[in-house]
Amino acid sequence: MVKTLTVSELKPIWIKFSMSLRNTLFGKTEDTKIQIARNAVVEGVRYCTNIAILWLLTDKILGSNYLGISTAIASLLAGLLNYALSAIWVFHKTEKKAGKSLVQFGFFTLIGAVGLAINIGITTLLTNKCGVYYLISNTIAQIMVFFSNFFMRKKIVFERVSKDNRILL
């Protein structure tokens, strides 16, 4: 027989659950699994932002003749949003000094550029040398780069640079 709980019995359970959920979603954490999940959300937001800005600039403002400019602007703005959300929500490492934030952003962007080069290399290798369909190759590369970028950004940008404003490998 199933026991029915009263409202007074459910209230402490609900409070404990909601506080735990709130801390998991918004609380400061060093738990890598939670940070990876948050980073996945941030990357999804970055992707959607990039596509939306690219579409807006290309289809509604500049035209397709300026696709390169549209792509650069969309990537830059999406990258800024990605950095801000990562600093504030994923790693909880916001800097008060503009110089330190600029150094963090520089390394954050550099790691993203290295990730892009790795992505291109893996996609090309798997497609051209191994015969894997290019969308599958790129998906594999994206997953690998997601994790490598996450761990490099965590260790280099939000731990080492945050401590002393310089990189120590």
TORPA-4810 file (N, C-alpha, C, O; in nm, 3 decimals):
<nodes>
NODE_1_0.083_-0.117_0.000_0.000_0.000_0.000_0.089_0.125_0.000_0.187_0.132_0.074_M
NODE_2_0.054_0.220_-0.083_0.130_0.344_-0.095_0.079_0.445_0.008_-0.041_0.469_0.021_V
NODE_3_0.175_0.502_0.081_0.139_0.601_0.182_0.132_0.739_0.116_0.222_0.777_0.041_K
NODE_4_0.028_0.811_0.144_0.013_0.946_0.096_0.071_1.041_0.199_0.037_1.036_0.317_T
NODE_5_0.160_1.130_0.151_0.222_1.227_0.240_0.136_1.352_0.249_0.074_1.395_0.152_L
NODE_6_0.135_1.409_0.366_0.063_1.535_0.385_0.153_1.650_0.344_0.273_1.633_0.324_T
NODE_7_0.094_1.768_0.332_0.169_1.888_0.295_0.277_1.916_0.399_0.389_1.952_0.363_V
NODE_8_0.246_1.900_0.525_0.345_1.926_0.631_0.460_1.827_0.625_0.571_1.860_0.666_S
NODE_9_0.436_1.706_0.577_0.543_1.607_0.562_0.627_1.634_0.437_0.747_1.607_0.435_E
NODE_10_0.564_1.687_0.334_0.634_1.716_0.209_0.718_1.843_0.216_0.820_1.855_0.147_L
NODE_11_0.677_1.938_0.297_0.744_2.068_0.302_0.894_2.058_0.329_0.972_2.119_0.255_K
NODE_12_0.941_1.985_0.432_1.086_1.977_0.455_1.161_1.907_0.340_1.274_1.943_0.309_P
NODE_13_1.096_1.809_0.279_1.157_1.739_0.166_1.172_1.836_0.049_1.277_1.841_-0.015_I
NODE_14_1.067_1.913_0.021_1.069_2.009_-0.088_1.173_2.118_-0.063_1.245_2.157_-0.155_W
NODE_15_1.182_2.168_0.058_1.280_2.273_0.091_1.422_2.221_0.070_1.505_2.290_0.011_I
NODE_16_1.449_2.101_0.118_1.583_2.043_0.102_1.615_2.023_-0.046_1.725_2.055_-0.090_K
NODE_17_1.519_1.970_-0.122_1.539_1.949_-0.265_1.562_2.081_-0.338_1.655_2.092_-0.418_F
NODE_18_1.479_2.180_-0.311_1.491_2.308_-0.382_1.621_2.380_-0.348_1.681_2.444_-0.435_S
NODE_19_1.665_2.371_-0.223_1.793_2.433_-0.186_1.910_2.361_-0.254_2.004_2.425_-0.300_M
NODE_20_1.903_2.230_-0.261_2.007_2.152_-0.327_2.012_2.185_-0.476_2.120_2.203_-0.533_S
NODE_21_1.896_2.193_-0.539_1.888_2.227_-0.681_1.941_2.368_-0.705_2.015_2.392_-0.800_L
NODE_22_1.902_2.461_-0.619_1.949_2.600_-0.631_2.101_2.608_-0.621_2.166_2.677_-0.699_R
NODE_23_2.157_2.537_-0.523_2.303_2.538_-0.508_2.372_2.473_-0.627_2.477_2.520_-0.670_N
NODE_24_2.316_2.366_-0.679_2.375_2.298_-0.794_2.372_2.388_-0.917_2.470_2.396_-0.991_T
NODE_25_2.261_2.455_-0.938_2.248_2.539_-1.057_2.322_2.672_-1.045_2.381_2.718_-1.142_L
NODE_26_2.319_2.734_-0.929_2.368_2.871_-0.918_2.478_2.892_-0.814_2.542_2.997_-0.815_F
NODE_27_2.500_2.797_-0.727_2.599_2.815_-0.621_2.741_2.802_-0.672_2.766_2.742_-0.777_G
NODE_28_2.833_2.858_-0.598_2.975_2.846_-0.630_3.015_2.701_-0.607_2.981_2.641_-0.505_K
NODE_29_3.088_2.644_-0.704_3.127_2.504_-0.691_3.264_2.480_-0.751_3.306_2.547_-0.845_T
NODE_30_3.333_2.385_-0.695_3.460_2.336_-0.750_3.441_2.196_-0.807_3.537_2.134_-0.854_E
NODE_31_3.317_2.145_-0.804_3.285_2.012_-0.855_3.296_2.013_-1.008_3.217_2.078_-1.076_D
NODE_32_3.392_1.940_-1.059_3.419_1.940_-1.203_3.300_1.891_-1.284_3.275_1.943_-1.393_T
NODE_33_3.225_1.793_-1.234_3.109_1.743_-1.309_3.003_1.852_-1.326_2.945_1.866_-1.433_K
NODE_34_2.979_1.928_-1.221_2.882_2.038_-1.230_2.935_2.146_-1.324_2.860_2.201_-1.403_I
NODE_35_3.064_2.177_-1.314_3.123_2.278_-1.402_3.116_2.234_-1.549_3.090_2.317_-1.637_Q
NODE_36_3.138_2.106_-1.576_3.128_2.057_-1.714_2.984_2.071_-1.764_2.962_2.113_-1.878_I
NODE_37_2.886_2.037_-1.681_2.745_2.051_-1.720_2.711_2.197_-1.747_2.645_2.229_-1.846_A
NODE_38_2.756_2.286_-1.659_2.732_2.428_-1.680_2.800_2.476_-1.807_2.744_2.556_-1.883_R
NODE_39_2.922_2.427_-1.831_2.996_2.467_-1.950_2.924_2.421_-2.077_2.926_2.491_-2.178_N
NODE_40_2.861_2.304_-2.072_2.784_2.256_-2.187_2.668_2.352_-2.217_2.640_2.380_-2.333_A
NODE_41_2.602_2.400_-2.113_2.495_2.498_-2.132_2.550_2.627_-2.192_2.492_2.682_-2.285_V
NODE_42_2.663_2.674_-2.138_2.725_2.797_-2.187_2.764_2.782_-2.334_2.743_2.873_-2.413_V
NODE_43_2.820_2.667_-2.371_2.858_2.644_-2.510_2.734_2.642_-2.601_2.740_2.690_-2.714_E
NODE_44_2.624_2.588_-2.552_2.500_2.591_-2.629_2.450_2.733_-2.650_2.405_2.769_-2.758_G
NODE_45_2.457_2.813_-2.545_2.417_2.955_-2.555_2.509_3.029_-2.652_2.464_3.110_-2.731_V
NODE_46_2.640_2.999_-2.644_2.737_3.062_-2.734_2.704_3.027_-2.879_2.703_3.115_-2.965_R
NODE_47_2.677_2.901_-2.905_2.646_2.857_-3.040_2.520_2.927_-3.093_2.521_2.979_-3.205_Y
NODE_48_2.414_2.928_-3.014_2.289_2.993_-3.057_2.308_3.142_-3.080_2.256_3.198_-3.176_C
NODE_49_2.384_3.206_-2.992_2.412_3.349_-3.006_2.489_3.375_-3.134_2.458_3.467_-3.209_T
NODE_50_2.590_3.292_-3.160_2.672_3.307_-3.281_2.585_3.295_-3.406_2.594_3.378_-3.497_N
NODE_51_2.503_3.192_-3.411_2.417_3.169_-3.528_2.317_3.285_-3.545_2.295_3.331_-3.657_I
NODE_52_2.258_3.330_-3.435_2.158_3.439_-3.444_2.222_3.568_-3.494_2.166_3.636_-3.580_A
NODE_53_2.338_3.604_-3.440_2.405_3.727_-3.483_2.451_3.714_-3.627_2.438_3.809_-3.705_I
NODE_54_2.505_3.599_-3.663_2.548_3.575_-3.801_2.432_3.591_-3.897_2.444_3.657_-4.000_L
NODE_55_2.318_3.530_-3.864_2.199_3.542_-3.949_2.154_3.687_-3.958_2.126_3.737_-4.068_W
NODE_56_2.145_3.755_-3.844_2.100_3.894_-3.842_2.189_3.983_-3.928_2.140_4.060_-4.010_L
NODE_57_2.320_3.972_-3.910_2.413_4.056_-3.986_2.413_4.022_-4.134_2.416_4.111_-4.219_L
NODE_58_2.410_3.893_-4.166_2.420_3.851_-4.306_2.289_3.871_-4.381_2.288_3.927_-4.491_T
NODE_59_2.178_3.827_-4.323_2.050_3.833_-4.394_1.977_3.966_-4.383_1.904_4.004_-4.474_D
NODE_60_1.996_4.038_-4.274_1.915_4.157_-4.250_1.992_4.289_-4.254_1.932_4.394_-4.278_K
NODE_61_2.123_4.288_-4.233_2.197_4.414_-4.222_2.302_4.431_-4.331_2.293_4.523_-4.412_I
NODE_62_2.401_4.343_-4.336_2.515_4.362_-4.425_2.500_4.295_-4.562_2.548_4.347_-4.662_L
NODE_63_2.435_4.180_-4.565_2.424_4.104_-4.689_2.531_3.998_-4.698_2.630_3.999_-4.624_G
NODE_64_2.511_3.904_-4.792_2.601_3.790_-4.803_2.739_3.826_-4.858_2.833_3.749_-4.844_S
NODE_65_2.751_3.942_-4.921_2.883_3.985_-4.970_2.979_4.014_-4.855_3.100_4.019_-4.874_N
NODE_66_2.925_4.032_-4.737_3.006_4.063_-4.619_3.003_3.948_-4.518_3.007_3.971_-4.397_Y
NODE_67_2.996_3.824_-4.567_2.988_3.707_-4.481_3.108_3.697_-4.386_3.092_3.662_-4.269_L
NODE_68_3.226_3.728_-4.436_3.346_3.722_-4.352_3.338_3.819_-4.235_3.373_3.784_-4.123_G
NODE_69_3.292_3.939_-4.262_3.277_4.040_-4.156_3.169_3.997_-4.058_3.186_4.008_-3.937_I
NODE_70_3.057_3.948_-4.111_2.948_3.900_-4.026_2.995_3.786_-3.936_2.962_3.783_-3.818_S
NODE_71_3.070_3.694_-3.993_3.121_3.580_-3.917_3.215_3.625_-3.806_3.206_3.577_-3.693_T
NODE_72_3.304_3.718_-3.839_3.399_3.767_-3.740_3.327_3.838_-3.625_3.359_3.815_-3.508_A
NODE_73_3.232_3.924_-3.657_3.158_3.997_-3.553_3.077_3.900_-3.467_3.077_3.910_-3.344_I
NODE_74_3.008_3.806_-3.531_2.928_3.708_-3.457_3.016_3.624_-3.365_2.980_3.600_-3.250_A
NODE_75_3.130_3.580_-3.415_3.221_3.499_-3.334_3.276_3.579_-3.216_3.285_3.527_-3.105_S
NODE_76_3.312_3.703_-3.240_3.366_3.788_-3.133_3.261_3.811_-3.024_3.290_3.795_-2.906_L
NODE_77_3.140_3.849_-3.062_3.035_3.875_-2.963_2.996_3.748_-2.887_2.976_3.752_-2.766_L
NODE_78_2.985_3.637_-2.959_2.953_3.510_-2.893_3.067_3.468_-2.800_3.043_3.413_-2.693_A
NODE_79_3.190_3.495_-2.840_3.306_3.464_-2.756_3.309_3.547_-2.629_3.343_3.497_-2.522_G
NODE_80_3.273_3.675_-2.640_3.264_3.761_-2.521_3.159_3.710_-2.424_3.182_3.705_-2.303_L
NODE_81_3.045_3.672_-2.477_2.938_3.617_-2.393_2.984_3.486_-2.328_2.960_3.463_-2.210_L
NODE_82_3.052_3.401_-2.405_3.103_3.275_-2.355_3.200_3.299_-2.239_3.192_3.233_-2.136_N
NODE_83_3.290_3.394_-2.256_3.386_3.426_-2.149_3.313_3.476_-2.024_3.341_3.431_-1.912_Y
NODE_84_3.220_3.570_-2.043_3.149_3.627_-1.928_3.071_3.520_-1.852_3.077_3.514_-1.729_A
NODE_85_2.997_3.435_-1.923_2.921_3.330_-1.857_3.011_3.227_-1.790_2.979_3.176_-1.683_L
NODE_86_3.123_3.197_-1.853_3.218_3.103_-1.792_3.277_3.160_-1.664_3.287_3.090_-1.563_S
NODE_87_3.316_3.286_-1.668_3.375_3.350_-1.550_3.274_3.363_-1.437_3.307_3.339_-1.321_A
NODE_88_3.152_3.400_-1.471_3.051_3.428_-1.368_2.983_3.301_-1.318_2.967_3.282_-1.197_I
NODE_89_2.943_3.213_-1.409_2.858_3.101_-1.370_2.932_2.968_-1.360_2.912_2.894_-1.263_W
NODE_90_3.018_2.937_-1.457_3.085_2.806_-1.456_3.192_2.801_-1.348_3.195_2.708_-1.267_V
NODE_91_3.281_2.901_-1.348_3.397_2.897_-1.258_3.389_2.995_-1.141_3.469_2.985_-1.048_F
NODE_92_3.295_3.088_-1.144_3.280_3.189_-1.037_3.411_3.260_-1.010_3.452_3.274_-0.895_H
NODE_93_3.477_3.306_-1.117_3.604_3.375_-1.103_3.598_3.508_-1.177_3.657_3.523_-1.284_K
NODE_94_3.529_3.602_-1.122_3.524_3.734_-1.183_3.633_3.821_-1.119_3.655_3.817_-0.998_T
NODE_95_3.700_3.898_-1.203_3.811_3.982_-1.157_3.765_4.127_-1.147_3.692_4.177_-1.233_E
NODE_96_3.808_4.192_-1.043_3.772_4.333_-1.023_3.859_4.426_-1.107_3.814_4.533_-1.148_K
NODE_97_3.984_4.385_-1.132_4.078_4.469_-1.207_4.064_4.439_-1.356_4.065_4.324_-1.398_K
NODE_98_4.051_4.547_-1.435_4.033_4.531_-1.579_4.152_4.462_-1.643_4.134_4.381_-1.734_A
NODE_99_4.274_4.491_-1.598_4.392_4.429_-1.655_4.393_4.279_-1.638_4.430_4.205_-1.730_G
NODE_100_4.352_4.233_-1.522_4.348_4.089_-1.496_4.239_4.023_-1.581_4.260_3.913_-1.633_K
NODE_101_4.125_4.089_-1.596_4.019_4.036_-1.681_4.064_4.029_-1.826_4.030_3.935_-1.897_S
NODE_102_4.139_4.129_-1.870_4.188_4.131_-2.007_4.286_4.016_-2.031_4.282_3.951_-2.136_L
NODE_103_4.373_3.990_-1.935_4.466_3.876_-1.945_4.388_3.746_-1.949_4.417_3.659_-2.031_V
NODE_104_4.288_3.732_-1.862_4.205_3.612_-1.862_4.136_3.594_-1.998_4.138_3.485_-2.055_Q
NODE_105_4.077_3.701_-2.048_4.007_3.694_-2.176_4.104_3.657_-2.288_4.069_3.579_-2.377_F
NODE_106_4.224_3.711_-2.284_4.324_3.678_-2.386_4.357_3.530_-2.387_4.360_3.468_-2.493_G
NODE_107_4.383_3.473_-2.270_4.413_3.330_-2.263_4.290_3.246_-2.297_4.303_3.142_-2.363_F
NODE_108_4.173_3.290_-2.254_4.048_3.221_-2.286_4.032_3.211_-2.437_3.999_3.105_-2.490_F
NODE_109_4.056_3.323_-2.507_4.043_3.328_-2.653_4.152_3.246_-2.721_4.126_3.178_-2.820_T
NODE_110_4.273_3.254_-2.670_4.383_3.176_-2.726_4.354_3.026_-2.718_4.378_2.952_-2.814_L
NODE_111_4.303_2.982_-2.606_4.267_2.841_-2.591_4.157_2.804_-2.691_4.159_2.696_-2.748_I
NODE_112_4.061_2.895_-2.712_3.957_2.871_-2.812_4.015_2.859_-2.952_3.969_2.776_-3.031_G
NODE_113_4.114_2.941_-2.984_4.178_2.935_-3.116_4.254_2.804_-3.133_4.250_2.743_-3.240_A
NODE_114_4.325_2.762_-3.029_4.394_2.633_-3.034_4.292_2.520_-3.051_4.314_2.427_-3.128_V
NODE_115_4.180_2.531_-2.981_4.073_2.432_-2.995_4.020_2.427_-3.137_3.992_2.319_-3.189_G
NODE_116_4.006_2.543_-3.200_3.959_2.547_-3.338_4.058_2.477_-3.430_4.018_2.401_-3.519_L
NODE_117_4.187_2.501_-3.410_4.289_2.436_-3.493_4.285_2.284_-3.473_4.296_2.208_-3.570_A
NODE_118_4.268_2.240_-3.349_4.258_2.097_-3.321_4.133_2.039_-3.388_4.138_1.931_-3.447_I
NODE_119_4.022_2.113_-3.379_3.897_2.070_-3.441_3.915_2.052_-3.591_3.874_1.950_-3.647_N
NODE_120_3.976_2.149_-3.656_3.999_2.140_-3.801_4.088_2.020_-3.833_4.061_1.945_-3.927_I
NODE_121_4.194_2.002_-3.755_4.286_1.891_-3.779_4.220_1.756_-3.764_4.236_1.669_-3.849_G
NODE_122_4.145_1.737_-3.655_4.077_1.609_-3.632_3.972_1.583_-3.738_3.962_1.472_-3.791_I
NODE_123_3.892_1.685_-3.770_3.788_1.669_-3.872_3.849_1.631_-4.006_3.801_1.539_-4.073_T
NODE_124_3.954_1.701_-4.044_4.020_1.673_-4.172_4.083_1.534_-4.174_4.068_1.460_-4.271_T
NODE_125_4.152_1.500_-4.067_4.217_1.368_-4.058_4.116_1.255_-4.067_4.131_1.163_-4.148_L
NODE_126_4.012_1.262_-3.985_3.911_1.155_-3.984_3.838_1.145_-4.118_3.808_1.035_-4.164_L
NODE_127_3.811_1.259_-4.180_3.736_1.258_-4.306_3.825_1.214_-4.422_3.788_1.124_-4.498_T
NODE_128_3.940_1.278_-4.437_4.024_1.253_-4.555_4.108_1.126_-4.545_4.130_1.059_-4.646_N
NODE_129_4.154_1.092_-4.428_4.244_0.976_-4.415_4.171_0.849_-4.370_4.211_0.739_-4.406_K
NODE_130_4.065_0.866_-4.290_3.996_0.748_-4.236_3.862_0.721_-4.302_3.799_0.619_-4.276_C
NODE_131_3.817_0.812_-4.388_3.693_0.792_-4.461_3.566_0.810_-4.379_3.460_0.762_-4.418_G
NODE_132_3.576_0.879_-4.265_3.458_0.902_-4.181_3.378_1.019_-4.241_3.436_1.118_-4.286_V
NODE_133_3.246_1.007_-4.241_3.159_1.113_-4.291_3.191_1.243_-4.217_3.209_1.242_-4.095_Y
NODE_134_3.199_1.355_-4.290_3.250_1.479_-4.233_3.171_1.530_-4.113_3.229_1.590_-4.022_Y
NODE_135_3.041_1.509_-4.110_2.962_1.555_-3.995_2.992_1.471_-3.871_2.993_1.523_-3.759_L
NODE_136_3.015_1.344_-3.891_3.052_1.257_-3.778_3.194_1.294_-3.732_3.219_1.302_-3.612_I
NODE_137_3.284_1.317_-3.826_3.420_1.359_-3.792_3.419_1.487_-3.709_3.488_1.498_-3.608_S
NODE_138_3.339_1.582_-3.753_3.332_1.709_-3.682_3.269_1.694_-3.545_3.310_1.760_-3.450_N
NODE_139_3.169_1.607_-3.533_3.107_1.583_-3.403_3.208_1.524_-3.306_3.215_1.565_-3.190_T
NODE_140_3.286_1.427_-3.351_3.391_1.368_-3.267_3.491_1.476_-3.225_3.529_1.485_-3.109_I
NODE_141_3.532_1.556_-3.322_3.627_1.664_-3.293_3.569_1.764_-3.193_3.638_1.808_-3.101_A
NODE_142_3.442_1.800_-3.212_3.376_1.896_-3.122_3.376_1.845_-2.978_3.402_1.921_-2.884_Q
NODE_143_3.346_1.718_-2.961_3.343_1.659_-2.826_3.482_1.662_-2.763_3.498_1.698_-2.646_I
NODE_144_3.582_1.623_-2.841_3.719_1.624_-2.789_3.764_1.766_-2.752_3.824_1.787_-2.647_M
NODE_145_3.734_1.860_-2.838_3.774_1.999_-2.813_3.695_2.059_-2.696_3.749_2.139_-2.620_V
NODE_146_3.569_2.021_-2.683_3.489_2.068_-2.569_3.560_2.036_-2.438_3.577_2.123_-2.352_F
NODE_147_3.602_1.911_-2.423_3.667_1.870_-2.298_3.807_1.930_-2.284_3.845_1.973_-2.175_F
NODE_148_3.884_1.934_-2.392_4.019_1.991_-2.381_4.011_2.141_-2.350_4.085_2.190_-2.265_S
NODE_149_3.921_2.213_-2.416_3.904_2.356_-2.387_3.860_2.378_-2.242_3.909_2.468_-2.174_N
NODE_150_3.766_2.295_-2.196_3.717_2.310_-2.059_3.831_2.295_-1.959_3.849_2.381_-1.873_F
NODE_151_3.908_2.188_-1.970_4.013_2.164_-1.871_4.127_2.265_-1.882_4.184_2.305_-1.781_F
NODE_152_4.161_2.306_-2.005_4.266_2.408_-2.019_4.219_2.541_-1.961_4.294_2.609_-1.891_M
NODE_153_4.095_2.579_-1.990_4.043_2.705_-1.936_4.032_2.699_-1.784_4.063_2.797_-1.716_R
NODE_154_3.989_2.587_-1.732_3.977_2.573_-1.587_4.114_2.590_-1.521_4.128_2.667_-1.426_K
NODE_155_4.214_2.518_-1.571_4.347_2.520_-1.507_4.426_2.646_-1.537_4.487_2.704_-1.448_K
NODE_156_4.425_2.690_-1.662_4.510_2.803_-1.701_4.441_2.937_-1.674_4.499_3.024_-1.609_I
NODE_157_4.321_2.954_-1.724_4.255_3.085_-1.717_4.198_3.112_-1.578_4.222_3.219_-1.521_V
NODE_158_4.123_3.018_-1.524_4.048_3.047_-1.403_4.115_2.999_-1.274_4.062_3.022_-1.166_F
NODE_159_4.228_2.933_-1.284_4.303_2.900_-1.163_4.436_2.973_-1.162_4.463_3.048_-1.068_E
NODE_160_4.519_2.954_-1.263_4.653_3.013_-1.261_4.653_3.162_-1.287_4.715_3.238_-1.213_R
NODE_161_4.584_3.206_-1.393_4.583_3.350_-1.424_4.510_3.425_-1.314_4.549_3.537_-1.280_V
NODE_162_4.404_3.367_-1.258_4.330_3.432_-1.151_4.418_3.457_-1.029_4.401_3.556_-0.959_S
NODE_163_4.512_3.367_-1.004_4.596_3.380_-0.884_4.697_3.492_-0.896_4.710_3.574_-0.804_K
NODE_164_4.770_3.498_-1.008_4.881_3.594_-1.011_4.896_3.671_-1.142_5.000_3.733_-1.165_D
NODE_165_4.794_3.669_-1.228_4.792_3.750_-1.349_4.900_3.709_-1.450_4.931_3.787_-1.540_N
NODE_166_4.956_3.593_-1.437_5.050_3.543_-1.536_5.033_3.393_-1.549_4.976_3.327_-1.462_R
NODE_167_5.084_3.343_-1.656_5.069_3.200_-1.681_5.190_3.124_-1.630_5.304_3.164_-1.654_I
NODE_168_5.164_3.017_-1.561_5.270_2.930_-1.512_5.237_2.788_-1.551_5.157_2.723_-1.484_L
NODE_169_5.296_2.741_-1.655_5.266_2.604_-1.701_5.353_2.504_-1.628_5.342_2.384_-1.653_L
</nodes>
